[in-house]
Amino acid sequence: MSSFELKTLEATIRDRIANPRPGSYTQQLLQAGEDEIVKKVGEEAIEVVLAVKGQGDERVISEVADLVYHTLVLLASRNLSLADVEAELGRRHK
């Protein structure tokens, strides 16, 4: 069983920016613009909180996955990366 890495997802999102595919949800988000992407990040964050408060661990995992995906789309739309976030976390850890 292979493990899925966030870098793989990030690369797929960046590929959608460079090579738009009609019908791609990622492409739809990117075309809708930053306001729509931010709205989705907010919605997913709320859904994480609701899942934690009584919907079970499977639902928590699902909602966190949605939040991570939408956050990566937001970062890519601003030409930022997971590496930028990792660098900030590393800076904070020192």
LINHU-V98340 format. One record per pair of residues at least 12 apart in sequence whose C-alpha atoms are under 6 Angstrom apart, sorted by the first residue. I is the first residue (numbers start at 1). J is the second residue. If there is no record, write none. Layout:
i = {I	I}
j = {J	J}
This chain:
i = {41	44	48	48	48}
j = {70	67	60	63	64}
